Amino acid sequence: MITLKKDRNLVYIKNWSDLEEMAGFKREINPEETKLKEIIGQYSGEHGKVICGLKNCHTQHQNGYIVVSTDGHITNIGKDCGEKYFGVDFKTMSSKLAQDIKDYTNREELHTFNLNNLNEWCETRLKIAKNINRYISQLRDGKEIPETVRKKISKMSRDRTYQIKIERELTEKEKAVYENTGRTGIKYIEENVATVSGIEAMYDQNNLKLLITDTLKKFIENFPIDKIDLLSSKDLAYWAKEVKEIPNLKNKIDTAIKFCVNFLTFENLLPFEKIIEKQEEVIEWHNFLNSLKTLPSDRLTLDLIQQETSCPNVPT
């Protein structure tokens, strides 16, 4: 494939014969009689080996550049030939061409990015996350949640465990077993009393406010939709990189929502009552669990999310 620069755009030529038919193309120029004016394109090995257009070279090669000489002629030269006969000027111009091609590619990436679709997708997730965030916040630091439960959930999150454990004193028989194996002085052990699912909902990396409001929504609000053609090379590269990260971010958000929906159910969280000692705190905990009944609509939306993620080539 031959890539030619035309103003701020790129033109792709499939056949070598089409290049040779361009106005001004010359199969041979003399570098002793003319100088390099501009590099306007590049080509790679799909065409097989071609002959260098420099009169004193004619080396066969696969990868090279399309150049314009100061007398207005167009020809092709190999990379090594260009550096040999045109030196620093060639290196500077070839670097500029590479940057122009990169800028064009990044610019097209931004122009074709569907910001409206992403915004609709984001709004749907914001609605789901609104209720979820309220419950997750209560489990983190809500006064209406028994402190024993809050601390246990926090520890399980840090330890990356699904097991609810309680500490109990060893029986005399158990102490004897430990002592017989040389493990003396042990008075208490942790015992698993239940297992919950979706503890990942409490991980910092699955914080929906951070993922949606602070990251995705901020991206949408700051995306330079009306200024793409005015962006510098540095800014084009930055936004093109951000765009490429969006599918991964969307996957993180939907994964986090699934963890939360699985975690925030009456049945899943009920076993935490086993670690509560005070009756009034048991009542508090049950009141919280009963309030989770406001989430079924979010489960219906989760079904939609699962359908979306199972469909290939979903546009961003």
N, C-alpha and C positions, 0 to 999 in steps of 0.2 A: 504494500500500500504506500502510495506517495501522499504525503501531507504537505499542502501549500498554505502559506499564510496570506490572507487577503484582508487588509485593514485589520480589524479586531476579530475577524472570523477565520475559520479554517476550511479549506476545500480539499476533498479527498479524491485522488485519481487512481483508478484501478489498473489501467493498462499503461505500460511504458510508452507505447506508440502515441497515446493521447498527450503525453508530456512533450514528445518530440514534435508534435503538430502545433504546440503553443506558439503564438506570435513572438518572435525574437529568439526562439530556441536555436542554439548552434551546438553541433556535436563537438566542436573543438574551439578553444580560445587559447591565446598565447599569453601566459602570465608575465612575460617580459614586455608585452606591449600594452597591457591593460591591468587594472587593479580591481580588487574586490570592493564592490559597492554595498552589497547586502546579501544575506542568506535568507531565502524566502521559503525554504521547505526542506524536508528530509525524507529519506526512503530507507527501507530495510530489505531483507533478503527474499521477499516473496517473488521478486521478478527474476531471481537467479543472478548470475554475475553480469554486471554492466561495465562498460569501458569508461574510465575517467576522462572527462572532457578537457583536461589540460594537455596542450600540445606536446609538452616535453615529459608526459607521464604515460597516459593510456593504459594504466594498470587496471586489471579486472578486479572488481570488488562487489560486495553485496550491500554494504551499508554506507550511506553517504548523504550529501546535501545538494539541494538545488540553489544555485547562486546567480546573482546578477552582477555583471561587471560594470565598470565605470563607463564603458562605451555602449551600454544598454543591452548587451547580449545575455541570454539565459543559457546555462549549461549545468551539468552535474559533475561533482567531484567527490572523491572519497575523503573520509575524515582525516586520514594520515596525510594525504596529498594537500589538503587545505591547510593543515598546520605547518607543513613543510614549506609551502610556497607563499603563504600569506601571514604566517606567524601569529603575533598577538591580536591583530585585527580579526583573524578567523576565530580564535578562541573567544573573543569578546562577542562577536556576532552569533556564534553557535550557542553560547550561553544565553544570549538574549532570545533566540528562537525557542530554546527549550523552555524558558520562562514564559514566553508568549503562548506556547502550546499548553503549558500547565495552567496559565490564567484562563485561557479559553475553555479548557475542560472544566475547571472549577466554576467558571461563570455559567456554563450550560447546566452544570449540576444544580446550581442555585435557581436558575430560571425555570427548570423543569420540576423543582420540588413543590409538592402540593401542600401549601401551608393551610389552606382552608380545610382539607380533609384531616390534617393533623389537629387543627383547632377543635373540630367537631369531636374527634376521638378523645382529646384532652378533656373537653367539657363533660363527656359521658363519664369518664373516670373521676372527675372532680365530684360529681354528684354521688357516686358510689362511696368515694373516700370521705365525704362529709360526715356520714354516720359512723363509719369505721373509725375515723380519727377521734371522734368523741369517746368511744368506748376504750380505745387503746390508751388515750390520755388518762382516763380514769384508772386503768390498770397500772399505769406508770406512777401517778402521783395523786390520784383522787382521794379525798378525805372520806368519801362514802364507801371506799373499799377497805376491808379489814387489813391492817398493817401487815399481819402475818402472811396474808395472801400476796400482797404487793411485793414484799421482800422475797418470798419464795419464787414468784414469777421472774423477778429481776435476777435472782441467782441462777435459775434454770436457763434464762437467756444468756447470761455470761458463760455458763458452763456448757452451753449448746446441748442440753439434755431434754428428753421428753418425759423423764421420770420424776414423779413427785415423791420425794423421800422425806422421812421423818427420823429424828434421832430418838433412840430409845436406849434404856439401860440394859446391859447384858444380864442374863440370868446367871446364877451361880454355875450351872452346868456349862453354859457358853464360856464363861470366864475360864473354867477349868480346861476346856478345849484349847483356848488361846494360849494358856500358860503351858500346856503340854507341848505346844509347838514353838515355845520360846518367846512368845509375844506377850509379855507381861505388862501390867499397868493399864490395859485397855478396859474401860468401863462402859463406853457407849459405842454404838454402831448406827449407821444410816440404813434405813430399810425402805425399799420401794413399796409404796402403797397404791400407786396408780400410774397410768401413762396417758399423756394427752397428745393431741396432734396439733400441728400448726404453731408451735412455739416460735418458729421463725418470724411470726408476725411481730414479735417484740424486739427483733434484731434492729440495730440502728440502720443497717443497709436496706431494710425494708420499710423505712419510715415514709409513709405515703405523702406527707406534707413536704418532705425534702425532695422526694422524687417527682411529684407532680407540680406543686405550687412553686417551690424554690428552684426547680431545674427545668422541667418541660414548659411550664407556663412562662417562665422568664425567657426561655429560648424563643417561644412564639412571639412574645411582646417585643423582643429586641431584634428579631430577624429583619434584615434590611431589604424588605420586599421591593421598595421603590428606589433603592440606591445601588442595586447590584452592579450596574454598568459603571458606577463611579468608584467602586472599591479598589483599593490598592492590592498589589499582589499578596501582601501579607494578610490583609483582611479576607481576600478571596480564599486563601488557603485555610484560614481559621474557620470560616463559615462552612466551607466544603467538608472539613473534618467534623464539625459539629453535626452536619446533616447526616454524615455516614454513621454517627453514633446513635441517631434517633431510633432505628429498629431495635438496637440493644437496650436502649432506655425504655422503650415501650414494653419489651419483654420483661424487664425488671419490674415495671409497674404492675403488669398483669400477674406476674408471679407473686408479688407482694400481696395483691388483692386476694388471690387464691389462699395464701397462707392465713390471711386475716379472717376470711369467711369460714375457713375450716376451724380456726381457733375460737372464734366468737360464737359458740353455740352453748345452749344450756347444758346439754349432755356432756360436752367435752370439758367444760369448766367446773361442773358439779363436784368432781372428786377433790377439789381443793378444800372442800368443807371438812375433809378428814384431818386437816392440820389446824383447824380452828377450834379453840378451847372454850371461848365464851359464847353463850347462847345468843346474846344480842348481836354478836358479830356474825353468827350463822344466819340470823335474820337479815342483816345488812347484805350479806353475800347472796342470799336468795333473792332479795329485792333487785340486786344488780342483774342476776341471771335472768329473772323474769323480764327485765327491760330489753333483753336481747331479742325479744319477739318482734321488735320493730325492723329487724334485718331481713326478713324473707324476700322483700322486693330486691334487695341486693343480690340474693342468691339467684333470682331469675336473671339478673344482669350478668352474673357470673357464667350462667349457661351460654349467654351471648358471647362472652369473652372466649369461652372454650371453643365455640363454633368458629370465631374469627381466627384464633390461633391455629386451628386445624386446617384452615383453608390456605393453599399455597398462593404465593404471589399477591398477597394483600397489599394494595398500594399505601404508601406512607403519606 
